[in-house]
């Protein structure tokens, strides 16, 4: 009698996992918006208020998506914008120096 309950629970958990990994219906739109917004940052003059505004607009959109229950889309949006900016502006991300390198210097 307990075996069918266990099988049902396993099937339910597998279906929930597969649903959570499915692509959002907004996936392509989110990626397009992130690239468009990142391009606004790239096109703005360096160290200008226009560039600052474009960067803040990315954070505002990410927060709005997350606050309205679209956490997956917010993460996708931010990651896409971040990767686009890193590639377009040739940003080298800071990496922490591990303790072995720090003691050798």
N, C-alpha and C positions, 0 to 999 in steps of 0.2 A: 504494500500500500504506500510506503514511503518512497519507493523507487519512482513512480510516476511524478510525484511532487518534485523530486530532485531533478528529473529529466525536464520537467516544465520550467523549473528555475534556471537550469542551464540554457535551455532554448531562449528564454526571455532575456537572459544576460547577453547571449550571443547576438540576438536581434537588436538590443539596445546599443551594443558596441558598434555593430555595423551601421546603425542609423546615425550614431554620433560621428562616424568617420565619413559619412556621405557628404558630397559637395553641396554647399549652400546654393539655393537658387539665385543668390546675389553675387556669387563668386566672381564671375567675369566683370560685373559692374563695379565691384569693390576694387578689383585690381586696376581697372581702367581709371577709376577716380584717384586712386593712390598715385599712379604714374602721372596723371595730369597735374595733380597737386604738387608732386615732387618736381615736375618740370617747371612749375612757376617759381620754385625756390632756385633752381639752377639758372633760369633766365634772368632773375633779378640780380642787380649789381651786388658784388661782394660787400659785406658789412653795411648794407643799406637797410633802411627801415622797411622797404618793400620786401626784402628777403626775410627779415625778422617776422613780418606779418605773415608771409607764406608759410614759414615754419610753424608759427603759432596756429595757423589755420589747420595744419595737419593734426596737431595735438587736440584741437577743439573737435575736429571731426571724429578722431579716434575715441575721445571721451564721450561724445554724443552717441556713437554706435554702442559703446559698452554700456552706457547708462540706460539705454533703451532696450537692453536685453540681447543685443547682437554682439556678444563677446567674441565669438569665433570670427565674425566679420571685422570687428575692431582689431583683433590680432593680425588678421590677414592684411588689412589696410595698412597698419603700422609697419609690419614686416616688409611689405612691398614698397612702401614709400622709403623706408630706411635703406633697403637694398638698392633702390634706384638712385638715391642720393649718394650713397657710398660709391657706386659705380660711376655716376656722372661727374661727381666732384673730385673723384680720385682720393677719397678720404681713407687714410690709414687709421684703423681703429686702435685706440690705446689698449694695450694688453698689460696685465699686471706682471711685474717681474717676480718670478718665484724667489724664495728665500735663498736658494743656492746661488743665483745670479747676483742678488743684492749683496751677499757677503763677499763675492769675488771682486766687486767694483770698488 
